[in-house]
Amino acid sequence: MKSHNLLPYPEVLIDPAGDFEATRHYFGKGSCIYNTKHYVAQSGETVVYIWQQREGDEPVFNEGKYIGNKCLHGIIVAGYLVKPSGIFSFFKRNKVRVVNDEDRESLEAEIMHAESQKVPADIEFWR
């Protein structure tokens, strides 16, 4: 596989709460990436996806006092995990290969079924 077809492995920042507050301060709505997960699809390939939290539009009140907006949880599918190969592979980092348009619908259903405990608001794919 040629390296120009691969994207870097997604990384989670050290402090997602700080990231959430920083995006809220600069953009008006908070969002953060707080978890990277792997899922082995029916095809046998390992899928890398990211859990995202973002501030929605629905207000939340506590004892009649506005405390913020309800947060939504979404999934961003990065792609299929590609381990480094070659003689110096231990110096290289994992990469991801983007999911084809034809496979997205079935993969979305698989991930929704796998994450049945915490249903995401939506699933997006890297392009």
N, C-alpha and C positions, 0 to 999 in steps of 0.2 A: 504494500500500500504506500503510495506516495505521501510524503509529509505535508504537501500543500492541501490535501484532502482532509487533514485532521485539525482539530481545534484543541486548545489547551484544556486540561482538566479543570473543572470549576472548583474554586476554593471559597471557603466560608471565612469571613473576617473573624478576628478574635472576639470582638464584642458586638454581637448583633443588636443589642439594646441601644448601644451608643450610635450605631449606624441608623437605627430606626429614628432616634431623636434628631440626629443630624439631618436626615432627609426631610423630616417634619419641619425643622427650622428653615432649611434652604428652599424646599419645594412646596411647603404648605401641607403636605400629606406624608406620613411616615411609611417607610417600607424597608425591609431587610431580608437577607438570605440567612437562614438559621440552621440548615441541615442539608447534607449531601447524602443520598442513599443509593444503594445498588439494588437492582431487581433482575433476576434471571428470567428472561422472557421465554415463551413457548418455543421460540426458534433456537434457544440455547445460548443466545448472546446476552451479555450482561449490560443492562441499561443503567445509565447514570442520570439521576434526576435530583432536582434541588427543591426544597421546601422554602416557599417565600411567604412572608407575612406583610400585608399592606393595609393601610388604613382605608376603610370604606367611607360611605356617605351617611350611614345610619347612626344617629346620635345615641349615646348611652348616658343614662341618668342614674345617680345614686342618691336616694332620699331627696329627690326633686332637684338635685344639683347636677349640672352638666359636667361630666368627667372626661369626655372625649368621644371619638367615633368607634364604632364596632370594627374590629379587625377581621380581614378575610385571609384565608390561607389558600395558596395556590401552588401548583407544581409546575416547574419548568423542566422539561426533558432536554438534557444536554445532548445525549446521543448514546451510542454503543461504546463501551469501554474498549480501548485498544492498549494493550500492554506493550512496552518497548521491547524491541528485539535487537539482536546483534551482539557483538563481542563486548561492547561497553554499555550494555543495556542498564546496568545498575546505576549509571550516571544520568540516565534519562528519566523523564517523568511520564506518567500515564497521559494518554490523549483520549479524545472522544471523536467518534465518527458520527456525523449528523444522520438522523433517521430519515429515510426516503419518504416522500409524500404518500406513496402507496401503503406503507406500513403504519402510518400515524394513527389511523382510526382504530385498528385492532389493538395497537399498543396502548392507546389511551384507555380502551375498555379493560385491558389487563391490569393496568396500574390502578384504575378506579376500583377494581375488584380487590387488588392487593392492599389498598389503603382504605378498606371499608370501615376501619375504626375511626378515621378522621377524614371525612369527605372534603376534598378540596373544592374551592369555589370554581376553579377552572384549571385547565391544563394547557400549557403553551409549549412550543417546540423551538429549539434553536434552529436557525436557518443558515 
